[in-house]
Amino acid sequence: MKRIVYILTLISFASFSQEIALVKYSGGGDWYANPTSLPNLIKYCNANINTKIKPKPATVEPSSPDLLSYPFLHMTGHGNVVFNDSDVTNLRNYLTSGGFLHIDDNYGMDQYIRKEIKKIFPNTDLVEIPANHQIFQKPYLFSSGLPKIHEHDGKRPQAFGIFVENRLVLLYTYECDLGDGWEDAEVHNDPVDVREKALKMGANIINYIFNN
């Protein structure tokens, strides 16, 4: 039965695969940080990797039944995150039925989000994703894995994941500030090559979702 639900969900995602969403979570953290990030990533992907994603991302709460309408969810912020029981159940069902969640720590989320991820997958640990994983291979090659976009603490960037039946369902990008690199150029005054690097890594994530 679970396999049937999974297949039907993938068919549903195929029907609604032209829209992605930002997660509006509880706890007080600024889920709305980086407002230009997703629109810019969508624009980049539509222009460079032949996607046809709607220009304006949706906003969805983790307990919403609408979650299953989106093949890709994005979360970011600097502060506290709290998932209630309904959020946890809905996110687990979403992720085990073909969905994908990208969490981008915007420096300050890490101490909160790890315990919330553990609520969703109590028996599964986050593991570091190696540089040879396909999410770093195409369409753009990142031979060293996750790129460093903004420097804060002098730590190396790390990509962590949760895998379900060998499928990456949750990507947690840490010490990277990937979403800041997607923002409008004037927000952080990043050099062109830094923004391009961030957008290319974002395109790899989108490509992985839409082609696996």
N, C-alpha and C positions, 0 to 999 in steps of 0.2 A: 504493500500500500504506500509506504514512504517513497519508493521509487516512482510510482505512478504520480504521486503528488509533485515530486521533483520535476518529472518530465512535463507535466501540465503547467507548472510554474514557469519553466523555461519557455514554453510556447507562449505563455502570457507575457513574459519579458520581451519576446521577439515582437509581439504586437505593439508593445509600448516602449520599445527600445530607443526612441528618439528623445527621451527626456531623462535628466538626472536630477538629484535632489540634495539639498542641504538639510542636515538634521538639526532640529530645534529641540535641544535637550534641557532638562531641569538641573537645578543645583546652584545656579547663580553665575556660572561661567558665561563668557561672552561668545555664545554660539554664532553670533552674527558678525564676528570679526572677519576682516578681509572681504568686504562686500564685492569688490571687483574681481576677485580671484576666479571663481567658477565661470562667470561670463567670459572672461578672457581666455580661460582654458578651453571652453567650448568653441570660441571663435578660432582659436589656434588649431584645434583638432579638425574642425569642419574645413579649414583651409588647407591643412597639410596631410591628414591621414584619411580623408574621404568619409568622415562621419557626417551625419545629418541630424545632429542633436539640436533641440530647440534652444534658441539663444538665451532665454531666461530660465535659469534653474528653478525648480519647485522648492518649497520649504515643507518639511514633513516632520511630525513628532514621532518619536520611536514607538509609541503604542498605537499609532494610527493604522487602520486596515489598508490605507493607501500605500503603505510601505512596499507592498508586492507589485506596485505599478512601475517601480524604478529598478533597473538593473544595477545602478551605481548610486551609493549614498556617500556623502562627504561630511565629515565632522572636523571642527577646528575650535580654537579658543585658547585662553590663557589661564582659566580658573577651574572652579569646581564643576564636577559632573556627577549627577545622581540618576541612576536608572531604577525606577520602581519595578515591582513584580510584573506588571503588565508590559512595561518596556522590555524587560529581560526576555519574557516569553515570546513576545512578538519579534524581537531582534533575532533570537535563536531560530525561530521558525523561518524567518526571512533568509538568514544566512545558510541554513541547512537545506533550503529549497531552491538554491540557485542565485541568491543575491550576493552583493559585495559591498563591504563597508571600508572606506578609507578614512582613517583618523590621523590628522596632522597636528602634532603637538606644536602649538605656537609659543612655546616656552612658558611653562606654568601649569600645563594640564597633566603632566606625567604622573605626579603623585596621586592624582584622583582617578585617572582613566584606567590605570592598570587593575585596580580592585573592581571597577565596573565591568571590565572585560572578563574578569574572573567569575563574575556573577553569571554572565552569558554562557561561558564555557568552563564550568568548575573543574572539569577533569582533563582539561587541555591547556598546556602552557604556551605562552607566546614563544616563538623560536625566531632566531635571527635568520633572515632570508639571505642565502649566499649570492655572491655577485654573478654566478653563472645561471641563476634562475631566469626564465624567459622574460620576466617583467623588466629585466635590465638589458635585454638583448635586442628587442625590436619594438617599433621600427627604428629606434635609436639605440646605439650601443653605449652602455655605461659599464665599462670593463671593471671598474672598481666598486660597482654597486651604487647605492644611494648617494647623490651628490650633496655637497655642503652649499647651501644658498646664503644663509646669514650666520655669522659667527657671534656666539654669546658666551659660551662657557669653555671653549677650547676643547670640547669633546668631539669625537668623530661622529658623523651621521650614521644612524642605524635604521634598518628597515626590519620590523618584526612582523610576524604573521601568525594567523591561526589557520590550520589546514583541516579540511573535512574530506575524508576519502581522497587524499592527495590533491585536493583542489584548494587553492588559496581563496579564502572567503573573507578574511579581515586583514587589512594592511595597516600597520601603525608606523608612521614615519616620525623619527625622534632625532633631536639635535640637528635638524635640517632646515626647518622653516620653508618648506616647499611652497606652501600656499602664499607666503609673502612674495615669493618670486613670480607668482602668477598675477599679482596686483598691477594696477596701472603704473606705468614707469615713474611718474612723479611722486607716488606714495612713499617709496623707499629710495628713490634715485639709484637703483641698482644699475650697474653697467649692462650694456646690451647683451653681452655674452652670458652673464649670470641669469638674466631673465630668460634667455633662450634655453639655457640648460634646465631651468626649472620647468619651463613649458614642455620641453621635450620629454622630461621624466614624467610629467603629467600625462602627456600623450601616450607614453608607454603603458601607464596604468589603464587609461581608457581603452587602448588597443587590446590589452589583456582581457578586460571585461567583455568587450564586444566580440572577441574572437575565440573564446574558450567556453 
